[in-house]
Amino acid sequence: MKKILFSDKEKIKMIIKESKMSRSELARQLEVTYREVYRWLDKGVIPQASQSRRIDEVFKELVDLRKQVIKLKEGFGDPISLLKKNQALRERFFLEMTYNSNAIEGSRMTRAETAAAFKGQNVRGREFFEILEAVNHKNALEFLLDEIRPNFKIDEAYILKLHSIVLYDFNDKLPGKYRTGFVNVTNTEKPLPAPEKVPLLMKKFSGGVNKYGKDVIGKIASDHYEFEEIHPFFDGNGRVGRLIMITQLLSKGFPPAIIQIDDRYKYYFALGKGDMGDFRHITQMLCDSIIKGYNLLNAK
């Protein structure tokens, strides 16, 4: 099947359409000449790699990717059925999600080492806890896929179960239980809620997480920020938060969002913008990651 990608020409056309920007204005935005924009649009000239990266930056800044993601959803089929019926696709999903999600949290395991850990093979040069993190995350994804169905309702028991699997055998991290003390988070300056407030905040979170409204993608993005803002566990908050996000997406007919290790700092930046009440960046990043999810499901 064809990979879902927007060409540079398509991106430029969408930028012009959504921003109502002239070609001259776009050229200034892209830091190129008008002639180069003309050649890209009318003469079939392919931008250089550095120019392509700049086009992509402006595209994600100015074009609301929610519209593109919703268009892709139409006629695509049910991602849950695809993942449950196709073993090769399911294994690829487990590997990509586990490798990238754990790497974002600092795991040193490579993709190949993660695959070996899944098969119970010896992984030289890695500590037992690193291998256990990979196997635990895969087990959490298997649980997720066993439970998920269209319009699945998330509750506190489901969230705590995910955490108990992700942190299985890490008993000092209280698997399946909310934190009872303070934790330090390096990627935000916003103080975390006091531990005694966590159960009430999580009850409120689970009470609203299944209410999507018209802007499903925007709601899932803001829910992800809210969960990370609460930071309900001593460890595993990022991994569990992304598993909740995948659950929401699959339950509403979208593919899983693949947030890649290469995008880690953009991801942290987007979450940081949420501290200031700006959820546009995390919504755009979620959309970009959903497109990566479509490519995963679309692969041969």
N, C-alpha and C positions, 0 to 999 in steps of 0.2 A: 504494500500500500504506500501511497505517496506521503512524504513527510509534510506536516503542516507548518509552513514557513511563509512569512510575508517577504516578498522581494523588496529591495531598496526602492524600486520604482513605485511599488504599491504603497510603501510606507510614506513616500513623499506625497503621493496623491492624497492619502488620508490626512496627512498633516495640513495640506492646503485646504482640503474640504472642511475639516473640523475647526481649524483656527481662522479660516477665511483670510489667510496670509497670501500676499502676492508672491510671485516668484522672486522678485528682488528682495523682499523682506525675508523670505526663506533663505536665500543665499547669504544674507548677513547673519542670520541665525546659525547657519551651518558653517560660517566662516569660509565661504568659497565665493567664486565669481558667479554672476548671473549666467554666463556662458556655460559653466559647468552644470548648473541645474538644467539648463536648456538641453544640453547634450545627454544628460541622464534620462530626461523625460521624453525627448523627441527623436533622439538619434540612437538609442539603444546602448549607449556607453555605460559600462559597469563602473561604479565608484571604486576607488582604491580602498584597501582594508581600513585605514584610519578614517576615511570619509564615511565608510559604511558604519563604523562604530558610532560616529557622531550623528549620523542619520537615525540610528537606533535610539540613541539617548534622547534626541529631540522628539522622536516618535512616541516614546514612552512618557515623555513629559507633557506632550500636548494632545495626544489622542486617548480618549477614554476606552481602554481595552475591554471594558465590560461588554460593550456592544459586539466586539469581535468574538469574544468567548461565547456569548449567547447565540450568535450566528453559527458557530461551530457545533454547538449542542444540537441544533435542529437537524434531525434526521441521522444523528450519529449512532443511536442505539443505546442500550443500557450498559454503562460501564461495569456495574455489579455482575451482570450475567457474563460479560466478556471475561472478567477476572476469575469467576467461579468455574467457568466451563473450559477455559484454555489454560492448561497446566504450565506451558512454556511462558505464556504471558504473565501468569500469576507469579512464577519464580523470578522473572525479570523485574516485576513490580516490587517483590520483597527485597531483592538485591539493591535496586536503585534507591528505594526509600530508606532502607537500613544503612547502606553505605553513606549516603548524603546526610541523613538526619544525625547519625552518630558523629560524622566528621565535623558538622557544624558545632557540635558540643566538645570538640577537641580530640576525638578518637584518632589514633594513628593508623588504624587498620586500612589497608588498601581495598579496592573493590575485589581484587582476586583473593586476598586473604579473607575477606568477609564471605565470599562464595565458598571457600574451603571450610570455614567455621560452620557454615550451614550444613555441610556434608559430614561433619564430625571428623574432619581430617586434621592432622597436626599442622599448626601454624607456628613456624619457627620464629623466634625473636619477639614473640608477643606474650604479655602477661596473661594469666588465666582470666583476670577480670575484664580485659579487653575483648577476649573471645566470648565471654559470658554476655557482655553488653550487646554484641552482634546477635547472638542466639536469642537473647531475651527480646530484642526488638522484632526479630522475625516472628517469634511466638506471639507477640502482641498483635502483629499484622494478621496472623492466622486467626486469632481470636476475633479481631475486628471484622474480617471477611466472613467468618462463621455467623456473626451476629447481624451484620448489616443487611438492610433491605430498603426498598424505596420508602421514603418518609419515616425512616427510623428515628425514634425519639431517644435522645441522650439524657441520662439521669446521673445523679451522683454515684450510684453503685457502678455504673459503666465506667466512669472516669477513674474511680478508685481501683477497679479491676485492671484497667489498662496500666495504671501506675504499678500495681502489684506484680504485673508480668514484666514490665520494663525494668524494674528494680529487684527482680527475683534474686534471692540469695545475697543481696546487699542489705543485710539486716540493720546496719547502723544508719541507713538512709530511710528507715521506716516505710518499707514498701506497702502501698495500699492505705497509707494513713497521712493525714495532713501534718504539716510541720508544727512543732511545738516550741520553736525558737526562731530567732532571727537568722537570715542568711544574707551574704554579700553578693551583689550582682554587679559585674564589672561593666556592663554595656548600658547602664542608665544611671543618672544622678537622682532620679526620683525615688524617694524612700518607699520601701515596701510596707504593706499593711502589717500591723502587729499580729503575732500568731493567734492571739485569742479572737481576732476578727475574721480569720480565715474561714471557719465553718459557716458563719453567717453569710460571708461574701460568696462562697461557693454554692450555698443554697440559692442565693439570688441569681448567680450565674446559671446554674442548671435550670432554674425556673424560666429563664428568658432565652436560653440557647436554641430552643426549637421554634422560636417565633421569628420568622424571616422577613415578613413584609414583602414589598415589591422588589426591593434591591437585595436579592439573595447574596450576590457576591460581596457587596459592600458590608452586609450584616456579618457574613462569615469572617471577613477581614477584621472588622471591629471586635468580634467575639474573640478572635485569636489574640488581639492586643490585650483585651480585658483579662483573659486567662493568664497571660504572661505578666500582666501588671499585678494581679493577685499573688502570683508565684506561690501556689498553695503547698508545695512540697519542698523538702530539703534538697532534693536532687531530681532530675528527670523532667523538669517543667517544660523545657523546650521540646523534648521528644514527645511527651504526652500531649502538649499543646498542638503539635503538628498532626498527631494521630486523631485528635478531636476534629481538627480542620478537615482531614481526609474523610472522616466519618460524615461530617456535614455535607461535603461536596458530593460524595457517592450517594448519600441519601436523597439529594436533590437532582440527581442525574448528571452530575459533572464528573470528569475524571479526577484522579488524585492530583494534588498540586505537588510538583517535583521542585522543591527548593534545593538547588544544588550548592555544594560546598564553594564553588567559584563565586556564588552570589552572597556569601555569608555576610560580608560587610555592608552590602546594599540592604540586606535583610535587617541587620541591626540598626542601620540608619533609618529604615522605614519604621521600625518599632519605636525608635527614638522620637521620630516626628509625632507618633501617637501621644507621647508625653505632653505635647503642646496642643493636643486636640486636632491634629492634622492626620487624617486617615487615608488621604489620597495615595500616598506613597505605598502603604501596605496593601491597599486595594489594587493598585497597578501591579505590584510585585506578585500578588496572589494570582492575578489574571495571567501574567507572564508565565508563572509556574503551572497554571492549569493548561496553557498551550503546550508546555513541555509534557504534561500528563497525557494530552491528546496524542502527542508524538509517540509516547511510550505505548499507548493502546493501539496506535496505527501501525506500529512496526511489524515487519514480517517475522 
